[in-house]
Amino acid sequence: MTGCLAIVGLGPGAEELQTPQARAALEQATDLLGYTTYLNRVPAKPGQNRHGSDNREEIARARSALEIAYTGKHVAIVSSGDPGVFAMAAAVFEAIDNGEPAWREIDVTVIPGISAMFAAASRLGAPLGHDFCAISLSDNLKPWETVIRRLEAAASADFVIALYNPISKARPWQLGAAFDLLRSIRAPQTPVIFATAVSRADEQIEIADLASADPARADMRTLVMIGSSATRLVPRPNGEPWVYTPRSVEAPVS
Ligand code: SAH
């Protein structure tokens, strides 16, 4: 008997930012898999098997989720935010692509979640109101030269840029190098947003400018957003400005 596998987005942290579809999939699961830190966000349910693992074991985790599902179980594999954004969904499809042909019979569902960039944007106003892109700054799965090339292209094309995985203990200098590159292309007053642990108890949001943005402000739970040339701050009496990117861009002066 072939079972099913739900790849579930848990959202950025707060329970109310999780979808009812995600909650239902988690409740119906016989087996839950995920990075232990994320799995701990799912309330324990008697009779449900929980398989926590380290965050660098995505492919092994995806393969065991498929093996368990193939035995007829209802498996849920969890990701923070949206599972399709730098997360488990691609790992599962990679495992299917390179794995047992029989795994293609498994009923796989991807359940979306609110990605960190959307949760962060909602706290600020509308910084993603016009064209934007998302780049993972991690060079674990791609060469650093590729990261640099993409950043350069995105900055030159004047996208708002959402940077995921900005920094970690093993990758301490990359964000500083990214800021240096951006400073060579974008104006010093370009808004830079550090949104840490959005929707969790220790949420912190800080607005800086590119000239003074300090990479030390970011940690592994930070989404860094770099504005486009059109991104604006709207001052407010409480000192916390709104940030938005207008919906239209003027034709270039030629
Ligand atoms: N699938 C996730 C992203 C996983 S990559 C999503 O869609 O959000 C992990 C990175 O996501 C972190 O390094 C950080 O940059 C960002 N992130 C995840 N949760 C966050 C949160 N609550 N607040 C800010 N950034 C977050």
Boltz pocket constraint, residues with backbone or C-beta under 6 A from the ligand:
constraints:
  - pocket:
      binder: B
      contacts: [[A, 11], [A, 12], [A, 13], [A, 79], [A, 80], [A, 81], [A, 82], [A, 83], [A, 84], [A, 85], [A, 86], [A, 87], [A, 113], [A, 114], [A, 115], [A, 116], [A, 117], [A, 120], [A, 163], [A, 164], [A, 165], [A, 166], [A, 167], [A, 195], [A, 196], [A, 197], [A, 198], [A, 199], [A, 200], [A, 219], [A, 220], [A, 221], [A, 222], [A, 223], [A, 224]]
      max_distance: 6.0
